[in-house]
């Protein structure tokens, strides 16, 4: 048996959205999990609800734990604090499973379908998504803080940005130039002038590099049906690979299916959904072309594996999300090399080159625009030892943690 003896959470004030979970077992192993957004709420769920139930149970029974945490007596939808807590626990349990057997998580899941998976660069900056809502307004006085400040770059020099990505081996990129127009009308009114401004970066990318790079459009669930349809139809001429999360209610299967019927651009969704049931409903309604999921928000690898199976049954491509944290990225990569229909793993080169490396010991290895399958047992990364001695670290423990 492998009994859970302690549950520990760690978070740091520098990155207040992130929370890590460590599960200790009586066979001397520690499993690492992660979730993102509302870290304090997830922390409360983990210690007040999860720990009293989980401590003393066998860590090998991952599916039983997942079922219990994802089907509580009081129901919830989407990526609630309960779902985010369950996600972190599940990732940690799979990390334990891989370590227990001395294999990477993708082997524990059933093995690789591919040895590497293509990546695309989400064109965010170094501090994107670190302290609250993602910043969408790039002003004329904003200065580049480094060579990978890609959100400023796609608004000012999108052609040069595309060239830079191609030089590093990337063959796909994602941008969101329409976001700045959503707030004033809650995403329901987009003028012709604004539409043309939003299209301009896509046209400049095509003028600079032609068809050598795929371009995705992110809409961040900011728009109503009319504005979203106007954007999608206008993007048909520039050959976008997908339009992601176009509607402000991405669990509305009827509205999303209606939008998909009105446009020829592929619809991708949605990192914001929690549990396989919501993906089942969207796929049954013929509302999606590409399935995106975030393992820190949907229920972890156990639920992610079910979502991947649904994508396979509907012959839809799968693309794990990352604009959140390094442990989630590593977990997504394990799923991406395992799932038969996976086509991309999202990365942010700005964070891969900087603060992700400050937080964990290993990040994905990229080679010619693809992420290689991790080879170490478990998830394949650990928190940097320096995290535990930081002045801004907040640690909570339940159970009987080991003392080194």
N, C-alpha and C positions, 0 to 999 in steps of 0.2 A: 504493500500500500504506500501511497504518497499523500500524507495528510497535510492539509493547509494548517499551519500553526500561527501565522501572523500575516496581517495585511498592513502595508505601509503606503502612505501617499506623500509625494513631494511636489512642491511647486515653488517657483521663484517669482519675485515681484517684477523682474526685468521682462518676463514673458508671462503676464498674468492670465492669459487664456489657456496655458498648458498645464496639465496635471499628469503625473506619472504614478503608476501603481506597481508596487513590488509585492509579490506573494512568496512567502517562505514556506517550505515544506520540511517534514521531519527527516527526509533523506538528504538534507543538506543543500537543496537547490533553491534558487531564487528566480522567479519569472518576472519579466518586465512588460508592462502594458502602458497605454497612453490614451488620453482623450483631450478634447480641445473645446473651448468656449464654456463659459459658466463654470470655471474650475472650482470655485468655492461651493456651488450647488452640487456638483458631482462629488466633491470631497465629503459633503454632508451625507449624501446617499450612501457612499461607500462605507463610511464608518457607522452610521446609525442603522442602516437597513441591511447592507450586504455582509459586512464583517460578522455580525452575530450569527447569521445563517451559514456562512461559508466556512468559518474557522472550525476545524475538526472534521471536515469532509474530505473525501478522496479527490485529489486534484486530477486524477486520471479520467474522471467521468465528466469530460468537458461538455458533452451534449446535454447531460442532465442539468448541469449548472446553467448552461445557456438557456435551456427551456424554462427553467425556473425564473431567471432574471428577466427574460424577455416576455413573460406572460404573468405579470403581477395581478393580484386580486383587483386593485383599482387600475383600470386601463389607461393607456396613454397612446398618443400618436406621434409619429415622426421622432426626431432626435432630441427627446427630452433628457433631463438630467439623469433619469433612471436608465435610459438607453445608452447614454454616454458612459455612465458607470459600468453597465453591463459590457460595453465594448472594451473598455480598458481591462476588465477582469478576464474576458475571453482571450484577448491577445496575450496576456500574461500566462494563462493556462496553456496556450499553444506553445509559447516560449518554453515553459516547463516540459511539455511533452517532447519537444525536439531535443532539449538538453538531456532528458532522462534516457533517451534512446541514442544520443550521440549523432543526430541527423538534423539537417536544416528543416525548418517548418514545412517548406514545400514538399519535402519527402514524406514527412508525417501526414500531410494532407492527401498523399497518394502519388506524389512524384511530379516531375516536370513534363510539360508538353513541349517546352522550348527551353533552351539554355540561356536565352536573353530575350528581352522585349524592347521594342522601340520606345523611346521617350519623346515627349514634347515639352517645350519650355513655356511655362506660364510666365508671361512677361511682367512680373512684379518686381518691386524694388527690395532693398535689403530689410526694410522694417515693415513691409506689407503684412497686415493681419496680425501684428504682434501685440497690440495694446487695445484692441477694440475693433470696431467696424473698419473694413478696408477703406483706405482713402481713395476717393474717386476723382477729386478735383486737383489737377496738376496746373498750377498757375505759371505765369510768365517769369516769376522770380525764383521758382524752384530750381535748384542746381543739382546736377548729377553728383552723387556722393561716391561714385566708383564706377568702374567699367560695366557693371551688371545692374545698374539702376534702370531696369528695362521698362518700367511703367512710364517714366519720363521719356525714355527713348522712343516708345511706340507712339507717343503723342507728338513728338517733335521731329524725329528722324526715323520713321518706320522702315524705310528702305535700307538705311545703313544698319539698323538693328537686325533685319533679316539676313543681310550679308554676314554680319558678325556671327549669327547663329549657324549659318551654313559653314563658315570657316571652322567652327568647333564640332561639326559633325551632326548637329541637329537638323532634322528634316521636317519639323513641324513646330508651330508656335501658336500661342493663344493670347488674344488681346480683347479689350473691352472699352472701346472709345465711345459707346453710346451711354454708358452709365451716368455721365455728368448731366444728361438731359432729363433723367427720371424724376429727381426730387420735386421740381416745381409743380408737377401735375400728378404726383404719385404714380408716374409711369403710364398715364392714360392718354397723354397728348404729346405727339412728336411732330414738329413742324417740318416742312420740306427743307428749309434751311438747315435745321438740326440733323435731318436725315443725311443730307449731303456732307455735312461736317463729319458725321460718324463714319461714313463710307470712305472718306479721304485716305485714312491710313491703309486700308485694304488696297485701294487703287495704287498707292505709292509703293507698297510692297510688291505688287505684281509688276509695276513699271521697273522696279530695281532688279528683281530676281526671277521674274517670269513665273513659271510653274515649278521651280526647283524646290519650293517649300510649301507644305500644307499650312493653312491658316484657319484656326478655329475662332469663333466669336463667342465670348462669354457675356451673358446678359444678367447674371446674378439674381434672377427671380425678381426683377425690378419693374416689369412692364405688364400692362393689361393686354387684352387680346388684340385690340385694334393696332396699338403701337407695335406690339411684337410682330404682327403680321406684316406691317409696313416695313419693318427692319428686315425680316426674313426674306420677303419678296425682293427687296432691293439688293440683298446680298447674293442672290442667285447668279448675277452676272460676274461676280468676282471669284466664284468657285470655292466658297468656304467649305471646309471639311465637315463642320457641324456648327449649329447654333445651340448653345448650352443654356439650360434653365431659362427659357424665354419668358415664362409666365410667373406672376407673383404668387400663384398657388400651384406648386408643382405636384401636389397630390390630387389635383382636379383632373381626373382621367378624361372626362367628357370635353372639357375646354382644351386640353392638350391635344386630344385626338382631332378636334375640330381645326385647331391651328395647323396640325400636320397635314390635313387634307387640303389646306389653302396655300401651301407652299411646297416648293421642290427642294428646299435645303433640308439636310438631315437634322433631326431634332435629337439632342442629347440630354439625358436627365437621369437621376439628379442626386448630387452629393448630399442634399438636405433630407433625403428620405431615410426613415428608420424602419427596419424589418423587411423581410422578404415579401410580406403580404402586400405592401404598397407597390412594390415592383410588379408583383403578379397582376394587380389591378390595372396598372398602366400598360403592361404588355398585352393583357387580354383585351384592352380597349384599342389596341393598335395605335398607341399614342407615342411610341418611342422608336427611334432608329438605332441609337447607341445607348447602352446602359452604363451609367457612371455611378460609382458608390464610394463612400468614405468609410473605411473600416472602424474609425473612431466614433462614428455617428450612427452606423446602421446595425450595430450589435456584435461587431468584431469578425474574426475569421469564420466562426461557425455560421453566422448568418450570411456573411459574404460568400461562403461556399454555396449556400442555397441560392443566393441571388445569381451567382455565376451559372448554376445549373439551369435556372429559369432562362437566363440569356441564351444559353446553349439550346434549350428546347424551342425557343422562338427564333433561333438562328440570328441573334443580335450580337454585335460586337460588345466587348466589355472594356472599360477603361477606369482603373482605380484612381481616385482623387488624391492629390497632395497639395495643400497650401496651408498646412496646419502644423505638423510636427515630425521629427525624424524617425521616431519609432513607428508611427503610423505609415510613413513612407516605406520603411523596410517591410512591414507587414503586407502592405499593398503589393510590393514587388514579389513577395512569395506567392500571393494569389495570382498575380499576372503571369508568372512563369508556369503556374499550375493549371489555370483555367483554359479550356480549349479555345474559346472565342475571344480571349483578351488580345487587344491590338496595340495598346499604349499603356505606359505608366507615366503619369504626370510628374514633372519635377519643376523646381524653381531654381535656376542656376545661381541666383543671388544668394539664396539661403544655403544651398549645397556648398558654396564656396566660403561661407562665413559662419553664421551662428549655429547652424545645425552641427557643425564640427565642434563647436564649443560645448555642446550639450551631450553628445554621445560619442562612443569610441569608434564607430564605423558608420559610414554612409554608403549608398549604392556606388558601385564601380561602373562608370560609363565608358563605353568603347564604340566609337563611330556611330553615335546617336542611339545606342541601345544600352540598357542596364543589364548587367550580368546577374545571373542567379546567385544569391548568397550561398556561401559554402560552409560557414561555421554552424555548429549546432544551435538549434533554437531560432529565434528571430535574427540573430547574428550581430547584435549590437547591445551595448550596455550604457548606462549613464556614466558620464565622465566622473571620476572620483572627486573632482573639485566641486561638483554640484553640492555635495553634502557639507562642505565647509564654507559655503558662501554666506555672507552676512544677510542676504535677502531670502534664504531658503526657509520654507515652512514645511515641517515634517510632522505628520500625525501617524501614530501606530495603534493598531488594535491587535489583541492576541498576545503571544509570547515571542517577540522577535529575538533572533540570535544576537548575542553580543560578542563582537570580535575582540 
